[in-house]
């Protein structure tokens, strides 16, 4: 089945307006989802909506509310909420352009693919905007209003298409100063920094997410499949449970050993089978 467009409208750059469609770039179909089950009956747990001191309540009696104090809420009806919802805009107006690497990663929220509508004019205009963004190394900023809410969005080239990423508003970002206040702003040892830089350089390679596999997901799938076939899980042998004992060494020695070990390589991370290795303070 062909994917359904998340949004249909227009992309506007000054006097140039083209028809486009958005498709979600993230798939959750391969994620393993576990449910709570009543073991004696094998039935899935369902939840009732209850109010303290009242018990189960009917859904028709439920409204939304904003907590202004401890257990003190401003109640809002569906009609009141609908009144402040924004109409879905049919146009994303690119009003500003920034360097693609200039946007703080903390602002990125959800990615969407942008494709042109099925017309010669849309295809041509789409190509012009895509290649202009690619050549300038810039991302276009605008706002997207859909499903009652508006979002900042950044648009940049992605292969033969465009990628739109919704961005968080500044008030949604937690300030880092309070989190980092205990971190000392000290100067590193020059030799240790040089070793760390050399190690980073040796392990540098073009980004390829496919080399990383979720060991947890693989183990969980194997566990589910084994239990589905056998009705039980085989016990893990003592040998499989063995782990290398912690061998604490100083940071300088750990860096030197890491650089020495990687001198002959330059292999991509994750390209070889995982091996047990001793933990060091450098990895903490």
Secondary structure by P-SEA (a helix, b strand, c coil): ccccccbbbbbbcccbbbbbbbbbccccccbbbbbbbcccccbbbbbbbccccccccccccbbbbbbccccccccccaaaaaaacccccccccccccccccccccccccbbbbbbbcccaaaaaaaaaaaaaaaaacbbbbbccccccbbbbbbbbbcccbbbbbbbbcccccccccccccccccccccaaaaaaaaaaaaaacccccccccccaaaaaaaaaaaaaaaccccccccccccccccbbbbcaaaaaaaaaaaacccccccccccbbbbbbccccc
